[in-house]
């Protein structure tokens, strides 16, 4: 579903401010839902804008800045630690892949030995 254009958002809010009808009537007039009209009015009240808002979608990263700094210090102290050892030492429950991605973001080097089969 596409966001409403700024022009349409502006006309909806202006119509409401001018007292050209109830929220329900304005929704019918502009062929939008009543919750959309309510959302625009609430957004303007809270944020001071009727622009479309970008949403931060997707899963949030497990590691925050303080966790990355912790990881950087550990790798500096123990540069030969394996991913499994780093995961076990981590104060947060996480996967080996999480540790690996965090190290890539830090551009840190670590021991890459895998047990042979």
Backbone as JSON, one array per atom type, in Angstrom:
{
  "sequence": "XXXXXXXXXXXXXXXXXXXXXXXXXXXXXXXXXXXXXXXXXXXXXXXXXXXXXXXXXXXXXXXXXXXXXXXXXXXXXXXXXXXXXXXXXXXXXXXXXXXXXXXXXXXXXXXXXXXXX",
  "N": [[0.84, -1.18, 0.0], [0.6, 2.16, -0.87], [1.79, 5.29, 0.43], [-0.21, 8.13, 1.28], [-0.3, 11.01, -0.81], [1.48, 14.06, -0.15], [0.04, 16.33, -0.8], [-2.65, 15.46, -0.75], [-2.87, 14.73, 1.94], [-2.51, 17.25, 3.09], [-4.79, 18.62, 2.11], [-6.82, 17.17, 3.39], [-6.37, 17.71, 6.14], [-6.61, 20.5, 6.11], [-9.29, 20.76, 5.35], [-10.54, 19.66, 7.59], [-9.69, 21.47, 9.57], [-10.96, 23.76, 8.65], [-13.5, 23.24, 9.31], [-15.22, 21.8, 7.63], [-16.73, 19.58, 7.89], [-17.39, 16.49, 9.7], [-14.95, 14.16, 10.98], [-15.55, 11.7, 9.86], [-17.12, 12.43, 7.61], [-15.25, 13.89, 6.16], [-13.41, 11.88, 5.62], [-14.96, 10.26, 3.91], [-15.4, 12.09, 1.84], [-12.8, 12.5, 0.76], [-12.22, 9.96, 0.1], [-10.81, 8.19, 1.81], [-9.89, 6.19, 4.65], [-11.53, 6.39, 7.86], [-9.83, 5.9, 10.11], [-7.43, 6.78, 8.93], [-7.74, 9.54, 8.66], [-7.96, 10.21, 11.36], [-5.41, 9.39, 12.18], [-3.75, 11.18, 10.75], [-4.46, 13.64, 11.95], [-3.75, 13.15, 14.59], [-1.01, 12.63, 14.3], [-0.13, 15.13, 13.41], [-0.64, 16.62, 15.69], [1.06, 15.41, 17.59], [3.66, 15.13, 16.34], [3.87, 17.41, 14.81], [3.86, 17.49, 12.08], [2.6, 16.43, 8.88], [3.74, 14.83, 7.11], [4.63, 11.78, 5.39], [5.76, 9.1, 7.36], [8.83, 7.43, 7.85], [9.28, 4.08, 8.57], [11.04, 2.08, 10.83], [11.65, -0.87, 9.95], [11.85, -4.43, 10.28], [14.0, -6.8, 11.94], [15.48, -5.87, 14.98], [18.91, -5.14, 15.68], [20.85, -7.34, 17.71], [23.23, -6.68, 18.95], [24.35, -3.76, 20.45], [25.93, -0.5, 20.49], [27.54, -0.47, 22.82], [27.91, -3.2, 23.19], [29.33, -3.9, 20.92], [31.66, -2.49, 21.41], [32.55, -3.85, 23.67], [33.07, -6.34, 22.46], [35.12, -5.61, 20.72], [37.18, -4.97, 22.56], [37.56, -7.49, 23.78], [38.47, -9.02, 21.61], [40.84, -7.68, 21.07], [42.25, -8.29, 23.39], [42.28, -11.07, 23.34], [43.21, -12.2, 20.63], [43.28, -14.66, 19.4], [40.97, -16.01, 19.93], [38.24, -18.13, 19.2], [35.18, -18.01, 17.25], [33.21, -19.4, 18.62], [34.22, -19.38, 21.23], [34.14, -16.65, 21.72], [31.39, -16.25, 21.56], [30.53, -17.73, 23.79], [31.64, -16.21, 25.81], [30.24, -13.93, 25.62], [28.08, -11.49, 27.08], [25.41, -11.38, 26.39], [22.8, -13.52, 25.22], [23.42, -15.07, 22.17], [24.0, -15.91, 18.71], [26.58, -17.69, 16.86], [26.76, -16.58, 14.36], [25.85, -13.99, 14.8], [27.96, -12.93, 16.3], [29.94, -13.15, 14.36], [29.0, -11.37, 12.35], [29.07, -8.96, 13.78], [31.8, -8.71, 14.2], [32.64, -8.38, 11.58], [31.49, -5.9, 11.01], [33.01, -4.37, 12.72], [35.38, -4.64, 11.53], [37.31, -6.35, 12.48], [39.89, -8.73, 13.15], [40.02, -12.26, 13.69], [40.47, -15.54, 15.1], [40.31, -18.1, 12.74], [40.23, -20.8, 12.64], [38.89, -23.96, 12.0], [37.63, -27.0, 13.25], [38.95, -29.95, 11.87], [37.35, -32.45, 9.89]],
  "CA": [[0.0, 0.0, 0.0], [1.38, 3.39, -0.99], [1.43, 6.38, 1.32], [-0.97, 9.22, 0.66], [0.55, 12.12, -1.22], [1.47, 15.17, 0.8], [-1.04, 17.23, -1.2], [-3.91, 14.92, -0.23], [-2.8, 14.86, 3.39], [-2.7, 18.66, 3.41], [-6.2, 18.97, 1.86], [-7.64, 16.53, 4.43], [-6.19, 18.45, 7.38], [-7.17, 21.83, 5.91], [-10.75, 20.63, 5.37], [-10.94, 19.47, 8.98], [-9.47, 22.73, 10.28], [-11.95, 24.75, 8.19], [-14.82, 22.83, 9.8], [-16.02, 21.4, 6.48], [-17.43, 18.34, 8.19], [-16.81, 15.65, 10.73], [-13.86, 13.33, 10.47], [-16.15, 10.67, 9.0], [-17.51, 13.07, 6.36], [-14.02, 14.22, 5.43], [-12.88, 10.61, 5.12], [-15.77, 9.87, 2.75], [-15.18, 13.07, 0.78], [-11.5, 12.29, 0.14], [-12.12, 8.52, -0.19], [-9.81, 7.55, 2.67], [-10.53, 5.6, 5.83], [-11.64, 7.23, 9.05], [-8.58, 5.83, 10.87], [-6.38, 7.57, 8.28], [-7.97, 10.94, 9.04], [-7.58, 10.3, 12.77], [-3.96, 9.25, 12.24], [-3.15, 12.44, 10.31], [-4.69, 14.67, 12.96], [-2.94, 12.79, 15.76], [0.39, 12.82, 13.92], [0.14, 16.57, 13.4], [-0.64, 17.07, 17.08], [2.22, 14.87, 18.3], [4.92, 15.39, 15.66], [3.88, 18.72, 14.18], [3.98, 17.33, 10.64], [1.71, 15.42, 8.29], [4.54, 14.09, 6.12], [4.69, 10.34, 5.58], [6.85, 8.74, 8.26], [9.57, 6.22, 7.54], [9.25, 3.15, 9.68], [12.21, 1.22, 10.97], [11.1, -2.22, 9.96], [12.83, -5.51, 10.37], [14.47, -7.19, 13.25], [16.46, -4.97, 15.57], [20.15, -5.85, 15.95], [21.07, -7.76, 19.09], [24.39, -5.96, 19.47], [24.31, -2.31, 20.45], [27.28, 0.08, 20.46], [28.32, -0.91, 23.98], [28.26, -4.6, 22.96], [30.4, -3.92, 19.91], [32.88, -2.04, 22.08], [32.97, -4.99, 24.49], [33.63, -7.33, 21.55], [36.4, -5.09, 20.24], [38.16, -5.13, 23.63], [37.84, -8.92, 23.96], [39.29, -9.48, 20.48], [42.18, -7.12, 21.26], [42.89, -9.03, 24.48], [42.43, -12.47, 22.93], [43.02, -12.23, 19.18], [43.19, -16.03, 18.9], [39.7, -16.61, 20.36], [37.36, -18.56, 18.11], [33.83, -17.46, 17.31], [32.5, -20.12, 19.68], [34.72, -18.86, 22.51], [33.6, -15.3, 21.85], [29.96, -16.38, 21.84], [30.38, -18.19, 25.17], [32.04, -15.12, 26.7], [29.33, -12.8, 25.4], [27.1, -11.33, 28.16], [24.07, -11.55, 25.84], [22.63, -14.76, 24.45], [23.47, -14.78, 20.74], [24.52, -16.99, 17.87], [27.92, -17.5, 16.29], [26.59, -15.68, 13.22], [25.76, -12.63, 15.35], [29.34, -12.55, 16.62], [30.65, -12.99, 13.09], [28.56, -10.12, 11.72], [29.57, -7.83, 14.57], [33.23, -8.59, 13.91], [32.76, -7.82, 10.23], [31.18, -4.47, 11.13], [34.15, -3.74, 13.4], [36.55, -4.91, 10.69], [38.27, -6.97, 13.39], [40.34, -10.06, 12.75], [39.85, -13.25, 14.74], [40.93, -16.86, 14.73], [39.37, -18.68, 11.82], [40.45, -22.25, 12.56], [37.76, -24.85, 12.21], [38.1, -28.36, 13.47], [38.86, -30.76, 10.66], [36.41, -33.57, 10.04]],
  "C": [[0.89, 1.24, 0.0], [0.89, 4.43, 0.0], [0.63, 7.43, 0.55], [-0.01, 10.34, 0.29], [0.43, 13.25, -0.19], [0.33, 16.13, 0.49], [-2.38, 16.76, -0.64], [-3.95, 15.03, 1.29], [-3.11, 16.3, 3.82], [-4.16, 19.07, 3.22], [-7.11, 18.38, 2.92], [-7.57, 17.35, 5.72], [-6.79, 19.85, 7.26], [-8.7, 21.8, 5.94], [-11.25, 20.45, 6.79], [-10.82, 20.77, 9.77], [-10.5, 23.79, 9.91], [-13.36, 24.39, 8.65], [-15.75, 22.39, 8.69], [-16.73, 20.06, 6.69], [-16.77, 17.59, 9.33], [-15.66, 14.85, 10.13], [-14.39, 12.26, 9.53], [-16.52, 11.26, 7.64], [-16.29, 13.42, 5.51], [-13.39, 12.97, 4.85], [-13.64, 10.16, 3.88], [-15.52, 10.81, 1.57], [-13.86, 12.82, 0.03], [-11.22, 10.81, -0.17], [-10.92, 7.88, 0.52], [-10.56, 6.99, 3.88], [-10.59, 6.6, 6.98], [-10.38, 7.13, 9.91], [-7.44, 6.65, 10.25], [-6.52, 9.05, 8.65], [-7.56, 11.14, 10.49], [-6.06, 10.27, 12.93], [-3.28, 10.56, 11.84], [-3.29, 13.54, 11.36], [-3.84, 14.41, 14.21], [-1.46, 13.02, 15.47], [0.76, 14.29, 13.93], [0.24, 17.11, 14.82], [0.64, 16.65, 17.8], [3.54, 15.3, 17.67], [5.01, 16.78, 15.02], [4.03, 18.66, 12.67], [2.98, 16.29, 10.16], [2.43, 14.64, 7.2], [4.48, 12.6, 6.43], [5.92, 10.01, 6.42], [7.52, 7.45, 7.79], [9.56, 5.33, 8.78], [10.51, 2.31, 9.68], [11.7, -0.21, 11.07], [12.22, -3.23, 10.03], [13.27, -5.75, 11.8], [15.55, -6.23, 13.73], [17.74, -5.76, 15.86], [20.29, -6.18, 17.44], [22.18, -6.92, 19.72], [24.2, -4.45, 19.33], [25.75, -1.8, 20.45], [28.14, -0.41, 21.63], [28.75, -2.37, 23.83], [29.39, -4.72, 21.94], [31.73, -3.48, 20.53], [33.43, -3.14, 22.98], [33.66, -6.03, 23.61], [35.0, -6.88, 21.03], [37.49, -5.28, 21.3], [38.55, -6.6, 23.82], [38.75, -9.43, 22.84], [40.7, -8.91, 20.57], [42.94, -7.88, 22.34], [43.2, -10.47, 24.08], [42.22, -12.6, 21.43], [42.91, -13.65, 18.61], [41.9, -16.73, 19.33], [38.86, -16.98, 19.15], [36.0, -17.91, 18.27], [33.04, -18.11, 18.45], [32.93, -19.61, 21.05], [34.19, -17.44, 22.75], [32.11, -15.34, 22.19], [29.73, -16.8, 23.29], [30.72, -17.08, 26.17], [31.07, -13.94, 26.63], [28.31, -12.7, 26.54], [25.65, -11.49, 27.68], [23.96, -12.89, 25.14], [22.58, -14.41, 22.95], [24.03, -15.98, 20.01], [25.93, -16.67, 17.41], [27.84, -16.51, 15.13], [26.5, -14.22, 13.67], [27.15, -12.1, 15.67], [30.11, -12.27, 15.33], [30.28, -11.69, 12.4], [29.09, -8.9, 12.45], [31.05, -7.62, 14.31], [33.47, -8.01, 12.52], [32.49, -6.32, 10.25], [32.34, -3.72, 11.76], [35.43, -3.84, 12.58], [37.69, -5.47, 11.55], [38.67, -8.34, 12.87], [40.22, -10.99, 13.96], [40.32, -14.59, 14.21], [39.88, -17.54, 13.87], [39.54, -20.19, 11.69], [39.16, -23.0, 12.83], [38.33, -26.23, 12.44], [37.94, -29.16, 12.18], [37.97, -31.96, 10.94], [37.08, -34.87, 9.88]]
}
